[in-house]
Amino acid sequence: MPKMKTKSGAAKRFKVRGSGSIKRSQAFKRHILTKKSTKNKRHLRGPAEIHETNVKSVHAMMPYA
């Protein structure tokens, strides 16, 4: 059987932690920041964990992660 390929878009967006959880970057922090409050922008800092309903589909896109 041939090797399965990892979806390159998923490899750029997700990283698997040592515990097995998958981290992602926050959305809504790229542009149009003037109308967003400072508190809102502060809470968008740092990584976030993907929701449990999406874990199966992300693992399917990244078979060796």
C-alpha distances in whole Angstrom, upper triangle without the diagonal:
4,7,9,12,16,18,21,24,23,22,26,27,26,26,25,28,28,29,26,28,27,30,31,34,37,38,41,42,42,45,48,49,52,53,51,53,52,51,48,47,48,45,43,42,39,36,35,33,31,32,30,30,27,25,23,22,22,19,17,18,17,15,15,19
4,6,9,13,15,18,21,20,20,23,25,24,24,24,27,27,28,25,27,26,28,29,32,35,35,39,39,39,42,45,46,50,50,48,50,50,49,46,45,45,43,40,40,37,34,33,31,29,31,30,29,26,24,22,21,21,18,16,16,15,13,14,17
4,6,10,13,15,18,17,16,20,22,20,20,20,23,24,25,22,24,22,25,25,28,31,32,36,36,36,39,42,43,47,47,45,47,47,46,43,41,42,40,37,36,34,30,30,28,26,28,27,26,23,21,19,19,18,15,14,13,12,10,10,14
4,7,10,12,15,14,14,17,19,18,18,18,21,22,23,20,21,20,22,22,25,28,29,32,33,33,36,39,40,44,44,42,44,44,43,40,38,39,37,34,34,31,28,27,25,23,24,24,23,20,18,16,15,14,12,10,10,9,7,8,12
4,6,9,12,11,11,14,16,15,16,17,20,22,23,20,21,18,20,20,23,26,26,29,30,30,33,36,37,40,41,39,41,41,40,37,36,36,35,31,31,29,25,25,23,21,23,23,23,19,18,16,14,13,12,10,8,8,8,9,11
4,6,9,8,7,10,12,12,13,13,17,19,20,17,17,15,17,17,19,22,23,26,27,26,30,33,33,37,38,36,38,37,36,34,32,33,31,28,27,25,22,21,20,18,20,20,20,16,15,14,12,10,10,9,6,5,6,7,9
4,6,5,6,9,10,11,13,14,18,21,22,18,18,15,16,15,17,20,20,23,24,24,27,30,31,34,35,33,35,35,34,31,30,31,29,26,26,24,21,20,19,17,19,20,19,15,15,14,11,10,10,9,5,6,9,11,11
4,5,5,6,9,10,12,14,18,21,22,19,19,16,16,15,16,19,19,22,22,21,24,28,29,32,33,31,34,33,33,30,28,29,28,25,24,22,20,20,19,18,20,22,21,17,17,17,14,12,13,12,9,9,12,12,12
4,5,5,6,9,12,14,18,21,22,19,18,15,14,12,13,16,15,18,19,18,21,24,25,29,30,28,30,30,30,27,25,26,25,22,22,20,17,18,17,15,18,20,19,15,16,16,13,11,13,13,9,10,13,15,14
4,5,5,6,9,11,15,18,19,16,15,11,11,10,12,15,15,18,19,19,22,25,26,30,30,28,30,30,29,26,25,25,24,20,20,18,15,15,14,12,15,16,16,12,12,13,10,7,10,10,7,7,11,12,11
4,6,6,7,10,13,16,18,15,14,11,11,11,12,16,17,20,20,20,23,27,27,31,32,29,31,31,30,27,25,26,24,21,21,18,15,16,15,14,17,18,19,15,14,15,13,10,11,12,8,7,10,11,9
4,6,8,11,14,18,19,17,16,12,11,10,10,14,14,17,17,17,20,24,24,28,29,27,28,28,28,25,23,23,22,19,18,16,14,15,15,14,18,20,20,16,16,17,15,12,14,15,11,11,14,14,12
4,7,10,13,17,18,16,14,10,9,6,7,10,11,15,15,15,18,22,22,25,26,24,26,25,25,22,20,21,19,16,16,14,11,12,12,11,14,16,17,13,13,15,13,10,13,14,11,11,15,15,13
4,7,10,13,14,12,10,6,6,5,8,11,13,17,17,18,21,24,24,28,28,26,27,26,25,23,21,21,19,17,16,13,10,10,9,9,12,14,15,12,11,13,12,8,10,12,10,9,13,13,10
4,6,10,11,10,9,6,6,7,10,13,16,19,19,20,24,27,26,30,30,28,29,27,26,24,22,22,20,18,17,13,10,11,10,10,14,15,17,14,12,14,14,10,11,14,12,10,13,12,8
4,7,8,6,6,4,6,9,12,16,18,22,22,23,27,30,29,33,33,30,31,30,28,26,25,24,22,20,19,15,12,12,10,10,13,14,16,14,11,13,14,10,10,13,12,10,11,10,7
4,5,5,5,6,7,11,13,16,20,23,23,24,28,31,30,33,34,30,31,29,27,26,25,23,21,20,18,14,11,12,10,12,14,15,18,16,13,16,17,13,13,17,16,13,15,13,10
4,5,7,9,11,14,17,20,23,27,26,28,32,35,33,37,37,34,34,32,30,29,28,26,24,23,21,18,15,15,13,15,17,17,20,18,15,17,19,16,15,18,18,15,16,14,11
4,6,9,11,15,18,20,23,27,27,29,32,35,33,37,37,33,33,32,30,28,28,26,24,23,21,18,15,14,12,14,15,14,18,17,14,16,18,16,14,18,19,16,17,15,12
4,6,10,13,17,19,22,26,26,28,31,34,33,36,36,33,33,32,30,28,28,26,24,23,22,18,15,14,11,12,13,12,15,14,10,12,15,12,11,14,15,13,13,12,9
4,7,10,14,16,19,22,23,25,28,31,30,33,33,29,30,29,27,25,24,23,20,19,19,15,12,10,7,8,10,10,13,11,9,12,13,11,11,14,15,13,14,14,11
4,7,10,13,16,19,20,22,25,28,27,30,30,27,28,27,25,23,22,22,19,17,17,14,10,9,6,6,9,10,12,10,8,11,12,9,9,13,12,11,13,13,10
4,7,10,13,16,17,18,22,24,23,27,27,24,25,24,22,20,19,18,16,14,13,10,6,6,4,6,10,12,14,12,10,14,14,11,12,16,14,13,16,16,12
4,7,9,13,13,15,18,21,20,24,24,21,22,22,20,18,16,16,14,12,12,9,6,5,6,6,10,13,14,12,12,15,14,11,13,16,14,14,17,17,14
4,7,10,10,11,15,18,17,20,21,18,19,18,18,15,13,14,12,9,9,7,5,6,8,9,13,16,17,15,15,18,17,14,17,19,17,17,20,20,17
4,7,7,10,13,15,14,17,18,15,16,15,15,12,10,11,9,6,7,7,6,6,9,10,13,16,17,15,16,20,19,16,19,21,20,20,23,24,21
4,6,8,10,12,12,16,15,13,15,16,15,12,11,13,11,8,10,11,10,10,12,12,14,18,18,16,18,21,19,17,21,22,20,21,24,25,23
4,6,7,9,9,12,12,10,12,13,13,10,9,12,11,8,10,13,13,13,16,16,17,21,21,19,21,24,22,21,24,26,23,24,28,29,26
4,6,8,7,11,12,9,11,11,12,10,7,10,10,7,8,11,12,13,16,17,19,23,23,21,23,26,24,22,26,27,25,25,29,30,27
4,7,7,11,13,11,14,14,16,13,10,13,14,11,11,13,14,16,19,19,21,25,25,23,25,27,25,23,26,28,25,26,29,30,27
4,5,8,10,10,13,14,16,13,11,14,16,13,14,17,18,19,22,22,24,28,28,26,28,30,28,26,30,31,28,29,33,34,31
4,6,7,8,11,13,15,13,11,15,16,14,16,19,20,21,24,24,26,29,29,28,30,33,30,29,32,33,31,32,36,37,34
4,6,5,8,9,12,10,8,11,13,11,13,16,18,20,23,24,25,29,29,28,30,33,31,29,32,34,31,32,36,37,34
4,6,8,9,12,11,10,13,15,14,16,20,22,23,26,27,28,32,32,31,33,36,34,33,36,38,35,36,40,40,37
4,7,9,12,10,10,14,15,14,17,20,22,23,26,26,27,31,31,30,32,35,34,32,36,37,35,36,40,41,38
4,7,8,6,7,10,11,11,13,17,19,19,22,23,24,28,28,27,30,33,31,30,33,35,33,34,37,38,35
4,5,5,6,9,10,11,13,17,19,20,23,24,25,29,29,29,31,34,33,31,35,37,35,35,39,40,36
4,5,5,6,9,10,11,15,18,19,22,24,25,29,30,29,31,34,33,31,34,37,35,35,38,39,35
4,5,5,6,9,10,14,16,17,20,22,23,26,28,27,29,32,32,30,33,35,34,34,37,38,34
4,5,5,7,9,13,15,15,18,19,20,24,25,24,26,29,29,27,30,32,31,31,34,35,32
4,5,5,7,11,13,14,18,19,21,24,25,24,26,29,28,26,29,32,30,30,33,34,30
4,5,6,9,12,13,17,19,21,24,26,25,26,30,29,27,29,32,30,30,33,33,30
4,5,8,10,10,14,16,17,21,22,22,23,26,26,24,27,29,28,28,31,31,28
4,7,8,9,12,14,16,20,21,20,21,25,24,22,24,27,25,25,29,29,25
4,7,9,13,15,17,21,23,21,22,25,25,22,25,27,26,25,28,28,25
4,7,10,13,16,19,21,20,20,23,23,20,22,25,23,22,25,25,21
4,7,10,13,16,18,16,16,19,19,16,18,21,20,19,22,22,18
4,7,9,12,15,13,13,17,17,15,17,20,19,18,21,21,18
4,6,9,12,10,10,14,14,12,14,17,17,16,18,19,15
4,7,8,7,7,11,11,9,11,14,14,14,16,18,15
4,5,6,7,10,11,10,13,15,15,16,18,20,17
4,5,5,8,10,10,11,14,15,16,17,19,16
4,6,7,8,10,11,13,14,16,17,20,18
4,6,5,6,9,10,11,12,14,17,15
4,6,5,6,9,10,11,12,14,12
4,6,5,6,9,10,10,13,12
4,5,5,6,9,10,13,13
4,5,5,6,9,11,10
4,5,5,6,8,7
4,5,6,9,10
4,6,9,9
4,6,6
4,6
4
